[in-house]
Amino acid sequence: MDFEIRQATIDDIPEITSLFRNTIININSRDYSDKQIKVWASGADDIEKWEKRINNDYFIVAEANNQIIGFSYLTKGNYLDGLFVHKDYQRKTIASKLLRIMESRASINGFDVLKSDVSITALPFFDSHYYEVEKKQKKSFKGLVFENYIVYRDL
Ligand SMILES: CC(C)(COP(=O)(O)OP(=O)(O)OC[C@H]1O[C@@H](n2cnc3c(N)ncnc32)[C@H](O)[C@@H]1OP(=O)(O)O)[C@@H](O)C(=O)NCCC(=O)NCCS
């Protein structure tokens, strides 16, 4: 499948947040409760936070036929803070390509490791890209506890 990768702009926020919401509702719902999904998806509504991510982080989108089909953002030089693929474009190597770009970016930034917190849903993906689990953790968001994993890979 053909797609392009480019840096995100503020104008992409509506598409990014709707992808985020729909992917959580349709894909992450395999591994988290209805209550957790509702709260997690509501993160789409915090527009100020998305603006900050686009302005301050290294934020990239994958685009095909003028539609955003995946996105990722890197904070603090080597921390992968988000990686989401459109619900209708799963398993088409979009995340693999976004991840490779973030790994190169972290190297360019002078780091020899890339770290992330990843969902239960995403763990098999990171496993297939040679990430190791540092620990399983419980993270609080809006009063609910979410189980996820801290993973890393030496670059
Ligand atoms: C995890 C996620 C980003 C992967 O995106 P993707 O574009 O579908 O991944 P790719 O197509 O690049 O996958 C490459 C390889 O990873 C592995 N993989 C990906 N998803 C997998 C799954 N659900 N189960 C098992 N292996 C998986 C496979 O080996 C796959 O290769 P294959 O399709 O030839 O078998 C995507 O499923 C997603 O958006 N998940 C929900 C959001 C999320 O939890 N993000 C994590 C950050 S909190």
The ligand as a Gaussian input file, in Angstrom:
#p B3LYP/6-31G(d) Opt

LIG

0 1
 C       -0.336000      -1.530000      17.350000
 C       -0.617000      -0.837000      16.029000
 C       -0.075000       0.593000      16.081000
 C        0.087000      -1.634000      14.910000
 O       -0.161000      -0.978000      13.669000
 P       -0.132000      -1.711000      12.242000
 O        0.069000      -0.664000      11.201000
 O       -1.337000      -2.571000      12.114000
 O        1.162000      -2.625000      12.361000
 P        2.016000      -3.236000      11.144000
 O        1.130000      -3.546000       9.992000
 O        3.194000      -2.368000      10.878000
 O        2.470000      -4.609000      11.843000
 C        3.703000      -5.216000      11.600000
 C        3.835000      -6.518000      12.326000
 O        3.595000      -6.354000      13.740000
 C        2.920000      -7.519000      14.260000
 N        1.577000      -7.167000      14.715000
 C        0.907000      -6.018000      14.511000
 N       -0.312000      -6.056000      15.095000
 C       -0.395000      -7.261000      15.672000
 C       -1.417000      -7.917000      16.428000
 N       -2.569000      -7.325000      16.731000
 N       -1.183000      -9.159000      16.864000
 C       -0.042000      -9.805000      16.573000
 N        0.971000      -9.232000      15.866000
 C        0.794000      -7.990000      15.422000
 C        2.859000      -8.509000      13.105000
 O        4.040000      -9.273000      13.115000
 C        2.805000      -7.572000      11.906000
 O        3.235000      -8.179000      10.712000
 P        2.145000      -9.033000       9.841000
 O        0.935000      -8.162000       9.659000
 O        2.893000      -9.297000       8.556000
 O        1.852000     -10.268000      10.634000
 C       -2.139000      -0.810000      15.699000
 O       -2.677000      -2.113000      15.866000
 C       -2.964000       0.147000      16.534000
 O       -3.265000       1.261000      16.110000
 N       -3.397000      -0.299000      17.727000
 C       -4.269000       0.464000      18.586000
 C       -3.601000       1.664000      19.201000
 C       -2.534000       1.302000      20.201000
 O       -2.745000       0.468000      21.080000
 N       -1.386000       1.948000      20.067000
 C       -0.279000       1.726000      20.950000
 C        0.153000       2.918000      21.633000
 S       -0.599000       3.173000      23.175000

